[in-house]
Amino acid sequence: MTGLLPIIEELADVPDHTARARWLLSVPLAVLIRDQVTVRRLLTSSNFHEGLAYFEAEIAALSAVRGRDGLASNTIRMTREYARIGIQVIARGGAEEGSA
C-alpha cells in the first residue's frame, strides 16, 4: 500500500513511456489538477520528458484565464495540441521519447 489513490498508483506502476502516455491521455483532467504535484513527481522520476511537457501544457490550459470567447489564448491552445500530438504518437507505440 503506497497511500496513493488507485488511479495515481496506475501511473506509478506502468512499465514504460507508452503506458504512461496512454494513462495521461485517458485520466480525467480533474485528476491532473487535483494530484498535479504527485503526477509531476512521477513523470519527472521516470524521465518522461515529453509526458511532462504534455502534462504542463494541460495544467497551463486548465489554469489559463479565458477570453471573451471562453477559450484560452491561441498560444496556450496550440502548445497543448502540439504536446498532445506527441503524446498520442508515443501512446500508439509509434515512437519512444528521444528516438529519431
WOJO-V455598 format. One line per field, one symbol per residue. phi: phi as a letter, one per 20 degrees, with the letter a starting at -180 (. if undefined). psi: psi as a letter, one per 30 degrees, with the letter a starting at -180 (. if undefined). burial: + if it has 9 or more other ideal C-beta (glycine too) atoms within 8 Angstrom, else -. A space follows every 10 residues. Layout:
# WOJO-V455598
phi = ???
psi = ???
burial = ???
This chain:
# WOJO-V455598
phi = .enefgffgg ffefebfgff fffgfdfgff ffffdffffg fffffeleff ffffgfffff ffdffdfgen dffgffffgf ffffffffff ffnfaegnee
psi = kfflkeeeee effkfleeee eeeeffkkee eeeeheeeee eeeefghiee eeeeeeeeee effkklaffg llleeeeeee eeeeeeeeee efgfklkfl.
burial = -------+++ ++-+--++++ +++++-+--- +++-++-+++ -++--+-+-+ ++++++++++ ++-+------ -+---++-++ -+++-+++++ +-----+---
